[in-house]
């Protein structure tokens, strides 16, 4: 009889201790990613959403740690800002900041393009903001998160210094006019622009030291060695004419391509760049998407 009472009681006590010890989301909160190119970490509440919605290929690498700005937790990335606000005891929900609007790029509404262009899938009209997205911009928009990630368009196309650009609520899509068509489309550096425009403390951009999460690729890349392209999720890595995203794209490399390191490193736009050679073409690539490899065997 005693066993029938004591053992179930012990079981309930043990279960209670487990439930008290466990906190929802604890496993996710222990997940951390370090970006050696900029020297910053991404942790939850931002990491899970950041990775799920495109990671550094969409938002760029982090350029700050998470910090409090105007009463909310934020973290700046090259192309975006993530923010997190909670009400009362509700969990903090990560979301992208509407940087296009915050930077003042909301343009007056315009009429839709001709119905035939919409019917043929060449353009899409967004009645909530009164703007059209067309042609290559529409393709890039759909392939990179669309409404959920980039938000609706808040302007039509504009041309500035060889770049055709269109603003969205949370991003800016750019087309480099003098780059090859396959490598011309990219997202603009709205995160960095908003950081500068807000007059924030520049020390927030200072890299932090890795706590030994792993040996970083940037420390192991060396002139004369070989690297391979990694983690582009099928979108490819742009080789550029100089060490920065403002330089024109020469070609688009694919995961698994092997290149020779010719020169570097150089800093530009918050990234670390190496000059590489691939099949006779030489240009600059960001080390975020490079891993050192052994020299390929000569047949």
Secondary structure, DSSP 8 states (H G I E B T S, - for coil): -HHHHHHHHHHHHHHHHHHHH--TTHHHHT-EEEETTTTEEEETTTHHHHHHTTTHHHH--BSS--EEETTEEEEEBSS-EEEEE--TTS--EEEE--HHHHTT----------HHHHHTTSEEEETTTTEEEEHHHHHHHHHTTHHHHH-SB-S--EEETTEEEEEETTEEEEEETTS-GGG-EEE--HHHHHHHHTT--GGGGS-----SSS--HHHH--TTSEEEE---TTS-EEEESSSSTTS-EEEEE-TT-EEEEEEEEEEETTEEEEEEEETTEEEEEEGGGEEEE------
